[in-house]
């Protein structure tokens, strides 16, 4: 059996808006070094990415948008055109070589795809990817090019694949959903904090697809302050039912880890219990329904010191059959504590008393269960009629 592969090179660290922007590529380096120091990432599993071509990026993005990003990268895009392409906003400010940096992230995810579909592995991790808010003609929500959408279209065209996309970021996976909203060969699933208080404001349970794609978009918007006790059962039930219903050739999962209680940008309350369980659920679905083929990408996550490295490490550990428990490696904590503005955690798991008891817990669980039932309603209706 071939080993899982980890897509990495220093080029993937260049996607950086500014020193003060919450989307910080340092979190990728922190995760890489944590896996190395934990002894579960071997040299022969690391695959260097390639840079995506313009033709590949244009599988999803409009040519005039790609040209605008190129112009912005060298300071040549007229300011009057910036807003129409979603550029130079607070979320997606322009930075030097933005096109090049973005093309490397897309290429990394395509490299993961090629490793899987060319028979070199069944499972691949590309943590530089997961930029799920990018649209065909504009940037959005920290995302210039939507690597997951490009990878899905690439898999469809080159490998004739049916693709299940699973998104567990706290923000709705809007860019990917809308790119394939009328496509019956792509099934999108997103569990996220309700858009009532959180960007991008979409992802309602009623967004089910259109035309031939109707019934292939699934959304479970969960209530603010949702905890592990609700998040995990909803995921267990939904992912298994959807994968069994759709029968994909491959699963691509977006692994934003900003639903954690410590994340500064969201209002959810999950802990490392969920980030230990999510990759287990996705791997089980891939092994049962997709011949083991699983491509995982990164995504959101803005507590880059305490949450992201541990949570992302759990994906790699699950792919390789390792159990990460007990204390974090001393060498990693010692090196990075000197640079961290917060106390680094001592253990892989969170303490049980990470936050005080949340009022309305049962009410929140009940609302989330209702969203689950509504999201899966047409699958269950179809099963009843058979």
Sine and cosine of phi, psi and omega as CSV:
sin_phi,cos_phi,sin_psi,cos_psi,sin_omega,cos_omega
0.00,0.00,0.78,-0.63,-0.01,-1.00
-0.95,0.31,0.53,-0.85,-0.02,-1.00
-0.97,0.23,0.47,-0.88,0.18,-0.98
-0.87,0.50,0.43,-0.90,0.00,-1.00
-0.88,-0.47,0.49,-0.87,-0.05,-1.00
-0.86,-0.50,0.90,-0.44,-0.05,-1.00
-1.00,0.06,0.87,-0.50,-0.05,-1.00
-0.37,-0.93,0.63,-0.77,0.28,-0.96
-0.30,-0.95,0.25,-0.97,-0.03,-1.00
-0.91,0.42,-0.36,0.93,0.03,-1.00
-0.86,0.50,-0.47,0.88,-0.06,-1.00
-0.97,0.26,-0.15,0.99,0.01,-1.00
-1.00,-0.03,0.01,1.00,-0.08,-1.00
-1.00,0.03,-0.09,1.00,0.02,-1.00
-0.99,0.17,1.00,0.07,-0.13,-0.99
-0.63,-0.77,0.88,-0.47,-0.05,-1.00
-0.96,0.28,-0.69,0.72,0.02,-1.00
-0.16,-0.99,0.12,-0.99,0.03,-1.00
-0.94,0.34,-0.31,0.95,-0.08,-1.00
-0.95,-0.30,-0.07,1.00,-0.02,-1.00
-0.96,0.29,0.64,-0.77,-0.04,-1.00
-0.91,0.42,-0.41,0.91,0.01,-1.00
-0.99,0.11,0.99,-0.15,-0.17,-0.99
-0.89,-0.45,0.89,-0.46,-0.03,-1.00
-0.92,0.39,-0.17,0.99,0.06,-1.00
-0.84,0.54,-0.49,0.87,-0.02,-1.00
-0.88,0.47,-0.52,0.85,0.05,-1.00
-0.92,0.38,-0.71,0.70,0.02,-1.00
-0.89,0.45,-0.66,0.75,0.03,-1.00
-0.86,0.51,-0.65,0.76,0.01,-1.00
-0.93,0.36,-0.72,0.70,0.02,-1.00
-0.82,0.57,-0.74,0.67,-0.03,-1.00
-0.94,0.34,-0.55,0.83,0.05,-1.00
-0.90,0.43,-0.67,0.74,0.03,-1.00
-0.91,0.42,-0.64,0.76,0.03,-1.00
-0.91,0.42,-0.71,0.70,-0.03,-1.00
-0.94,0.35,-0.44,0.90,0.06,-1.00
-0.98,0.19,-0.18,0.98,0.08,-1.00
0.98,0.18,0.36,0.93,-0.04,-1.00
-0.90,-0.44,0.12,0.99,0.09,-1.00
-0.87,-0.50,0.93,-0.36,-0.09,-1.00
-0.99,-0.13,0.42,-0.91,-0.03,-1.00
-0.83,0.56,-0.64,0.76,-0.09,-1.00
-0.97,0.24,-0.01,1.00,0.06,-1.00
-0.98,-0.19,-0.17,0.99,-0.04,-1.00
-1.00,0.04,0.82,-0.57,0.01,-1.00
-0.88,-0.47,0.80,-0.60,0.04,-1.00
-0.96,0.28,0.66,-0.76,0.01,-1.00
-0.98,0.21,0.24,-0.97,0.21,-0.98
-0.94,-0.34,0.27,-0.96,0.06,-1.00
-1.00,0.03,0.70,-0.72,0.03,-1.00
-0.93,0.37,0.57,-0.82,0.07,-1.00
-0.99,0.14,0.30,-0.96,0.08,-1.00
-0.86,0.51,-0.64,0.77,-0.01,-1.00
-0.87,0.50,-0.64,0.77,0.02,-1.00
-0.93,0.36,-0.69,0.72,0.03,-1.00
-0.87,0.49,-0.58,0.81,-0.02,-1.00
-0.98,0.18,0.06,1.00,0.22,-0.98
-0.88,0.48,-0.47,0.88,0.00,-1.00
-0.87,-0.50,-0.73,0.69,-0.17,-0.99
-1.00,0.00,0.58,-0.81,0.03,-1.00
-0.91,0.41,0.57,-0.82,-0.02,-1.00
-0.87,0.49,-0.63,0.78,-0.02,-1.00
-0.93,0.38,-0.49,0.87,0.07,-1.00
-0.94,0.34,-0.71,0.70,0.03,-1.00
-0.86,0.51,-0.66,0.75,0.03,-1.00
-0.90,0.43,-0.61,0.80,0.03,-1.00
-0.91,0.43,-0.66,0.75,0.04,-1.00
-0.89,0.46,-0.67,0.75,0.05,-1.00
-0.88,0.48,-0.70,0.71,0.02,-1.00
-0.90,0.44,-0.68,0.73,0.00,-1.00
-0.88,0.47,-0.57,0.82,-0.04,-1.00
-0.89,0.46,-0.42,0.91,-0.03,-1.00
-0.90,-0.43,0.26,0.97,0.06,-1.00
0.96,0.27,0.37,0.93,-0.09,-1.00
-0.95,-0.32,-0.02,1.00,0.01,-1.00
-0.99,0.17,0.83,-0.55,0.01,-1.00
-0.85,0.52,0.70,-0.71,0.01,-1.00
-0.81,0.59,-0.50,0.86,-0.03,-1.00
-0.92,0.39,-0.30,0.95,-0.03,-1.00
-0.98,-0.18,-0.17,0.99,-0.12,-0.99
-0.87,0.50,-0.75,0.66,-0.12,-0.99
-0.91,0.41,-0.54,0.84,-0.02,-1.00
-0.93,0.37,-0.34,0.94,0.06,-1.00
-0.97,-0.25,0.14,0.99,0.01,-1.00
0.94,0.33,0.37,0.93,-0.07,-1.00
-0.97,-0.25,0.47,-0.88,0.00,-1.00
0.90,0.43,0.50,0.87,0.18,-0.98
-1.00,0.04,0.05,-1.00,0.08,-1.00
-0.88,0.48,-0.61,0.79,-0.03,-1.00
-0.96,0.27,-0.67,0.74,-0.08,-1.00
-0.81,-0.59,0.94,0.35,0.07,-1.00
-0.92,0.39,0.43,-0.90,0.02,-1.00
-0.97,0.24,0.65,-0.76,0.13,-0.99
-0.67,-0.74,0.36,-0.93,-0.05,-1.00
-0.87,0.50,0.66,-0.75,0.04,-1.00
0.87,0.50,0.53,0.85,-0.02,-1.00
-0.86,0.51,-0.66,0.75,0.02,-1.00
-0.89,0.46,-0.74,0.67,-0.02,-1.00
-0.86,0.51,-0.74,0.67,-0.02,-1.00
-0.87,0.48,-0.67,0.74,-0.01,-1.00
-0.93,0.36,-0.62,0.79,0.00,-1.00
-0.91,0.41,-0.53,0.85,0.07,-1.00
-0.92,0.39,-0.65,0.76,0.02,-1.00
-0.90,0.43,-0.68,0.74,0.05,-1.00
-0.89,0.47,-0.71,0.71,0.00,-1.00
-0.88,0.47,-0.55,0.84,0.04,-1.00
-0.90,0.44,-0.69,0.72,0.01,-1.00
-0.93,0.37,-0.62,0.79,0.08,-1.00
-0.90,0.43,-0.56,0.83,0.06,-1.00
-0.89,0.45,-0.64,0.77,0.05,-1.00
-0.89,0.45,-0.68,0.73,0.04,-1.00
-0.85,0.53,-0.74,0.67,-0.06,-1.00
-0.91,0.41,-0.61,0.80,0.06,-1.00
-0.86,0.51,-0.65,0.76,-0.03,-1.00
-0.96,0.27,-0.75,0.66,-0.13,-0.99
-0.99,0.16,-0.22,0.97,0.09,-1.00
-0.99,-0.13,0.23,0.97,0.17,-0.99
0.98,0.20,0.25,0.97,-0.02,-1.00
-1.00,0.09,-0.34,0.94,0.03,-1.00
-0.29,-0.96,0.20,-0.98,0.14,-0.99
-0.97,-0.23,-0.29,0.96,-0.11,-0.99
-0.67,-0.75,0.72,-0.69,-0.05,-1.00
-0.62,-0.78,0.60,-0.80,-0.04,-1.00
-0.86,-0.52,0.83,-0.56,0.02,-1.00
-0.80,-0.60,1.00,0.08,-0.14,-0.99
-0.95,0.32,-0.26,0.97,0.06,-1.00
-0.95,0.31,-0.30,0.95,-0.02,-1.00
-1.00,0.01,-0.23,-0.97,-0.01,-1.00
0.99,-0.14,0.38,0.93,-0.06,-1.00
-1.00,0.08,0.97,0.24,-0.27,-0.96
-0.99,0.11,-0.05,1.00,-0.01,-1.00
-1.00,-0.09,-0.15,0.99,-0.03,-1.00
-0.91,0.41,0.70,-0.72,0.00,-1.00
-0.95,-0.31,0.16,-0.99,-0.06,-1.00
-0.83,0.55,-0.64,0.77,-0.11,-0.99
-0.85,-0.52,0.20,0.98,0.00,-1.00
-0.32,-0.95,0.45,-0.89,0.10,-1.00
-0.99,0.17,0.37,-0.93,0.01,-1.00
-0.27,-0.96,0.61,-0.79,0.17,-0.99
0.78,0.63,0.79,0.61,0.04,-1.00
0.97,0.25,0.05,1.00,-0.15,-0.99
-0.91,-0.42,0.86,-0.52,0.04,-1.00
-1.00,0.02,-0.91,0.42,0.06,-1.00
-0.94,-0.33,0.65,-0.76,-0.05,-1.00
-1.00,-0.01,1.00,-0.02,-0.10,-1.00
-0.88,0.47,-0.60,0.80,-0.02,-1.00
-0.91,0.41,-0.70,0.72,0.03,-1.00
-0.89,0.46,-0.67,0.74,0.03,-1.00
-0.88,0.47,-0.70,0.72,0.00,-1.00
-0.89,0.45,-0.63,0.77,0.01,-1.00
-0.90,0.43,-0.73,0.68,0.02,-1.00
-0.89,0.45,-0.62,0.78,0.05,-1.00
-0.88,0.48,-0.70,0.71,0.02,-1.00
-0.90,0.43,-0.62,0.79,0.03,-1.00
-0.90,0.44,-0.76,0.65,-0.12,-0.99
-0.97,0.25,-0.65,0.76,-0.09,-1.00
-1.00,0.06,-0.57,0.82,-0.11,-0.99
-0.88,-0.48,0.08,1.00,0.04,-1.00
0.80,0.60,0.70,0.72,-0.13,-0.99
-1.00,-0.10,0.59,-0.80,0.25,-0.97
-1.00,0.00,0.80,-0.60,-0.20,-0.98
-0.87,-0.50,0.78,-0.63,0.17,-0.99
-0.98,-0.22,0.85,-0.52,0.02,-1.00
-0.97,-0.26,0.83,-0.56,-0.01,-1.00
-0.89,-0.46,0.82,-0.58,-0.11,-0.99
-0.81,-0.58,0.91,-0.40,-0.02,-1.00
-0.93,-0.38,0.31,0.95,0.14,-0.99
-0.90,0.43,0.48,-0.88,0.04,-1.00
-0.92,0.39,-0.36,0.93,0.04,-1.00
-0.99,-0.15,0.59,-0.81,0.00,-1.00
-0.85,0.52,0.68,-0.73,0.04,-1.00
-0.98,0.18,0.90,0.43,-0.19,-0.98
-0.93,0.38,-0.69,0.72,-0.06,-1.00
-0.87,0.49,-0.65,0.76,0.00,-1.00
-0.95,0.31,-0.69,0.73,0.01,-1.00
-0.83,0.56,-0.79,0.62,-0.10,-1.00
-0.93,0.35,-0.47,0.88,0.02,-1.00
-0.91,0.42,-0.46,0.89,-0.09,-1.00
-0.80,-0.60,0.44,0.90,-0.14,-0.99
-0.90,0.43,-0.46,0.89,-0.02,-1.00
-0.92,-0.39,0.39,0.92,-0.11,-0.99
-0.94,-0.34,0.91,-0.42,-0.03,-1.00
-0.97,0.24,-0.12,0.99,0.01,-1.00
-0.99,-0.10,0.02,1.00,0.05,-1.00
-0.77,-0.64,0.82,-0.57,0.06,-1.00
-0.93,-0.36,0.81,-0.59,0.01,-1.00
-0.93,-0.38,0.68,-0.74,0.05,-1.00
-0.75,-0.67,0.78,-0.62,0.02,-1.00
-0.71,-0.70,0.82,-0.58,0.20,-0.98
-0.95,-0.32,0.75,-0.67,-0.17,-0.99
-0.31,-0.95,0.29,-0.96,0.12,-0.99
-0.90,0.43,0.66,-0.75,0.03,-1.00
-0.75,0.66,0.61,-0.79,-0.01,-1.00
-0.97,0.26,0.09,1.00,0.00,-1.00
-0.87,0.49,-0.58,0.81,-0.05,-1.00
-0.81,-0.58,0.06,1.00,-0.17,-0.99
-0.70,-0.72,0.64,-0.77,0.13,-0.99
-0.82,0.58,0.59,-0.81,0.03,1.00
-1.00,-0.06,0.08,1.00,0.04,-1.00
1.00,0.04,-0.02,1.00,0.02,-1.00
-0.96,-0.29,-0.16,-0.99,0.00,-1.00
1.00,-0.05,0.51,0.86,0.06,-1.00
-0.94,0.34,0.45,-0.89,-0.01,-1.00
-0.88,0.47,-0.38,0.93,-0.02,-1.00
-0.98,0.18,-0.14,0.99,0.03,-1.00
-0.99,0.16,1.00,-0.10,-0.17,-0.99
-0.91,-0.42,0.04,1.00,-0.08,-1.00
0.95,-0.32,0.12,-0.99,-0.04,-1.00
-0.61,-0.79,0.41,-0.91,0.04,-1.00
0.82,0.57,-0.73,-0.68,0.01,-1.00
-0.92,0.40,-0.28,0.96,0.02,-1.00
-1.00,0.00,0.06,1.00,-0.02,-1.00
-0.90,0.43,0.74,-0.67,-0.02,-1.00
1.00,-0.04,0.05,1.00,-0.01,-1.00
-0.90,-0.43,0.19,0.98,0.15,-0.99
-0.89,-0.46,0.79,-0.61,-0.02,-1.00
-0.82,-0.58,0.74,-0.67,0.05,-1.00
-0.74,-0.68,0.72,-0.69,0.13,-0.99
-0.82,-0.57,1.00,-0.06,0.07,-1.00
-0.98,0.18,0.88,-0.48,-0.03,-1.00
-0.99,-0.16,0.37,-0.93,-0.06,-1.00
-0.95,0.32,0.47,-0.88,0.15,-0.99
-0.82,0.57,0.55,-0.84,0.01,-1.00
0.96,0.28,0.21,0.98,0.08,-1.00
-0.83,0.56,0.69,-0.72,-0.04,-1.00
-0.94,-0.34,0.09,-1.00,0.02,-1.00
-0.80,0.59,-0.65,0.76,-0.10,-0.99
-0.89,0.46,-0.35,0.93,0.07,-1.00
-0.97,-0.24,-0.68,0.73,-0.06,-1.00
-0.85,0.53,-0.74,0.67,-0.09,-1.00
-0.92,0.40,-0.77,0.63,0.01,-1.00
-0.87,0.49,-0.60,0.80,0.03,-1.00
-0.88,0.47,-0.69,0.73,0.02,-1.00
-0.92,0.40,-0.70,0.71,-0.02,-1.00
-0.83,0.55,-0.73,0.68,-0.07,-1.00
-0.95,0.30,-0.71,0.71,-0.11,-0.99
-0.94,0.35,-0.73,0.68,-0.08,-1.00
-0.90,0.44,-0.67,0.75,0.00,-1.00
-0.91,0.42,-0.70,0.72,0.00,-1.00
-0.90,0.44,-0.68,0.73,-0.04,-1.00
-0.92,0.38,-0.69,0.73,0.00,-1.00
-0.91,0.42,-0.64,0.77,0.03,-1.00
-0.91,0.42,-0.60,0.80,0.02,-1.00
-0.94,0.35,-0.71,0.71,-0.15,-0.99
-1.00,0.09,-0.53,0.85,-0.01,-1.00
0.83,0.55,0.91,0.41,-0.07,-1.00
-0.97,0.24,0.34,-0.94,0.18,-0.98
-1.00,0.10,-0.39,0.92,-0.05,-1.00
-0.39,-0.92,0.49,-0.87,0.14,-0.99
-0.92,-0.39,0.75,-0.67,0.18,-0.98
-0.90,-0.44,0.83,-0.55,-0.04,-1.00
-0.91,-0.41,0.71,-0.70,0.09,-1.00
-0.99,-0.14,0.81,-0.58,-0.19,-0.98
-0.89,-0.45,0.83,0.56,0.19,-0.98
-0.88,0.48,0.64,-0.77,-0.07,-1.00
-0.87,-0.50,0.55,0.83,-0.04,-1.00
-1.00,-0.06,0.18,0.98,0.14,-0.99
-1.00,0.09,-0.05,1.00,-0.01,-1.00
-0.91,0.41,0.53,-0.85,-0.01,-1.00
-0.82,0.57,-0.57,0.82,-0.05,-1.00
-0.99,0.14,-0.15,0.99,-0.06,-1.00
-0.91,0.42,0.72,-0.69,-0.09,-1.00
-0.99,0.16,-0.18,0.98,-0.12,-0.99
-0.96,-0.28,-0.13,0.99,-0.09,-1.00
-0.78,-0.63,-0.02,-1.00,-0.14,-0.99
-0.79,-0.62,0.46,0.89,0.00,-1.00
-0.99,-0.16,0.15,-0.99,-0.17,-0.99
-0.69,-0.72,0.61,0.79,0.06,-1.00
-1.00,0.10,0.28,-0.96,-0.04,-1.00
-0.80,-0.60,-0.17,-0.99,0.02,-1.00
-0.89,0.46,-0.31,0.95,0.09,-1.00
-0.84,0.54,-0.67,0.74,0.02,-1.00
-0.94,0.33,-0.63,0.77,-0.05,-1.00
-0.97,0.23,-0.26,0.97,0.20,-0.98
-0.98,0.20,-0.59,0.81,-0.11,-0.99
-0.99,0.12,-0.58,0.81,-0.08,-1.00
-0.81,0.58,-0.80,0.60,-0.01,-1.00
-0.90,0.43,-0.46,0.89,0.08,-1.00
-0.90,0.44,-0.69,0.72,-0.01,-1.00
-0.90,0.43,-0.71,0.70,-0.03,-1.00
-0.92,0.39,-0.68,0.73,0.01,-1.00
-0.88,0.48,-0.67,0.75,0.01,-1.00
-0.88,0.48,-0.67,0.75,0.03,-1.00
-0.91,0.42,-0.67,0.74,0.01,-1.00
-0.89,0.45,-0.68,0.73,-0.01,-1.00
-0.92,0.38,-0.58,0.82,-0.03,-1.00
-0.98,0.21,-0.65,0.76,-0.24,-0.97
-0.87,-0.50,-0.19,0.98,-0.09,-1.00
-0.76,-0.65,0.47,0.88,0.03,-1.00
0.81,0.58,0.51,0.86,0.06,-1.00
0.99,0.13,-0.06,1.00,-0.08,-1.00
-0.97,0.23,0.88,-0.48,-0.05,-1.00
-0.58,-0.81,0.86,-0.51,0.10,-1.00
-0.93,-0.38,0.83,-0.56,-0.01,-1.00
-0.90,-0.43,0.67,-0.74,0.06,-1.00
-0.84,-0.54,0.12,-0.99,-0.03,-1.00
-0.99,0.12,-0.77,-0.64,-0.03,-1.00
0.59,-0.81,-0.57,-0.82,-0.03,-1.00
-0.95,0.30,0.10,-1.00,-0.03,-1.00
0.62,-0.79,0.96,-0.29,-0.23,-0.97
-0.85,-0.53,0.01,1.00,0.30,-0.95
-0.99,-0.11,1.00,0.07,-0.21,-0.98
-0.97,0.23,-0.25,0.97,-0.06,-1.00
-1.00,-0.09,-0.71,0.70,-0.15,-0.99
-1.00,-0.09,-0.48,0.88,-0.15,-0.99
-0.96,-0.30,-0.84,0.54,-0.21,-0.98
-0.84,0.55,-0.77,0.64,-0.06,-1.00
-0.87,0.49,-0.66,0.75,0.00,-1.00
-0.93,0.37,-0.71,0.71,-0.07,-1.00
-0.92,0.40,-0.70,0.71,0.01,-1.00
-0.93,0.38,-0.53,0.85,0.05,-1.00
-0.88,0.47,-0.51,0.86,-0.01,-1.00
-0.90,0.44,-0.52,0.86,0.03,-1.00
-0.90,0.43,-0.76,0.64,-0.01,-1.00
-0.90,0.44,-0.65,0.76,0.02,-1.00
-0.87,0.50,-0.68,0.73,0.00,-1.00
-0.92,0.39,-0.66,0.75,0.03,-1.00
-0.85,0.53,-0.54,0.84,-0.10,-0.99
-0.98,-0.21,0.00,1.00,0.02,-1.00
0.96,0.27,0.46,0.89,0.04,-1.00
-0.99,-0.16,0.47,-0.88,0.08,-1.00
-0.93,-0.36,0.92,-0.40,0.05,-1.00
-1.00,-0.08,0.94,-0.34,0.00,-1.00
-0.55,-0.83,0.22,-0.98,-0.01,-1.00
0.99,0.17,-0.57,-0.82,-0.12,-0.99
-1.00,0.10,0.54,-0.84,0.15,-0.99
-0.93,0.37,0.42,-0.91,0.02,-1.00
-0.85,0.53,0.76,-0.65,0.00,-1.00
-0.87,0.50,-0.62,0.79,-0.07,-1.00
-0.90,0.44,-0.61,0.79,0.02,-1.00
-0.94,0.35,-0.72,0.69,-0.04,-1.00
-0.90,0.43,-0.64,0.77,-0.03,-1.00
-0.91,0.41,-0.69,0.72,-0.03,-1.00
-0.90,0.44,-0.73,0.69,-0.17,-0.99
-1.00,-0.02,-0.32,0.95,0.01,-1.00
-0.88,0.47,-0.54,0.84,0.00,-1.00
-0.91,0.42,-0.38,0.93,-0.04,-1.00
-0.96,-0.26,-0.25,0.97,-0.10,-0.99
-0.99,0.13,0.63,-0.78,0.04,-1.00
-0.99,0.12,-0.05,1.00,0.01,-1.00
-0.76,-0.65,0.28,-0.96,0.10,-1.00
-0.95,0.30,0.82,-0.57,0.02,-1.00
-0.95,0.30,0.55,-0.84,0.03,-1.00
-0.91,0.42,0.46,-0.89,0.01,-1.00
-1.00,0.01,-0.45,0.89,-0.15,-0.99
-0.83,-0.55,0.30,-0.95,0.06,-1.00
-0.91,0.42,-0.57,0.82,-0.03,-1.00
-0.98,-0.18,0.38,-0.93,0.04,-1.00
-0.99,0.13,0.45,-0.89,0.13,-0.99
-0.92,0.40,0.44,-0.90,-0.03,-1.00
-0.91,0.42,-0.45,0.89,-0.06,-1.00
-0.98,-0.20,0.64,0.77,-0.07,-1.00
-0.89,0.45,-0.46,0.89,0.06,-1.00
-0.52,-0.86,0.39,-0.92,0.02,-1.00
-0.93,0.38,0.33,-0.94,-0.03,-1.00
-0.85,0.53,0.69,-0.72,-0.06,-1.00
-1.00,-0.07,0.82,-0.57,0.07,-1.00
-0.90,0.44,0.32,-0.95,0.06,-1.00
0.92,0.39,0.35,0.94,-0.08,-1.00
-0.84,0.54,-0.74,0.68,-0.04,-1.00
-0.91,0.40,-0.61,0.79,0.03,-1.00
-0.89,0.46,-0.66,0.75,0.03,-1.00
-0.90,0.44,-0.71,0.71,0.02,-1.00
-0.87,0.49,-0.67,0.74,-0.02,-1.00
-0.90,0.43,-0.66,0.75,0.02,-1.00
-0.91,0.41,-0.65,0.76,0.02,-1.00
-0.91,0.41,-0.61,0.79,0.04,-1.00
-0.90,0.43,-0.60,0.80,0.05,-1.00
-0.90,0.43,-0.66,0.75,0.05,-1.00
-0.89,0.46,-0.65,0.76,0.04,-1.00
-0.87,0.49,-0.74,0.68,-0.02,-1.00
-0.88,0.48,-0.67,0.74,-0.01,-1.00
-0.93,0.37,-0.62,0.78,-0.02,-1.00
-0.91,0.43,-0.61,0.79,-0.10,-1.00
-0.99,-0.14,0.15,0.99,-0.13,-0.99
-0.84,0.55,-0.73,0.69,-0.09,-1.00
-0.95,0.31,-0.47,0.88,0.12,-0.99
-0.89,0.45,-0.71,0.70,-0.07,-1.00
-0.94,0.33,-0.56,0.83,0.08,-1.00
-0.90,0.43,-0.64,0.77,0.01,-1.00
-0.91,0.42,-0.64,0.77,0.01,-1.00
-0.91,0.42,-0.61,0.79,0.00,-1.00
-0.91,0.41,-0.55,0.84,-0.07,-1.00
-0.99,0.15,-0.17,0.98,-0.05,-1.00
-0.99,0.17,0.00,0.00,0.00,0.00
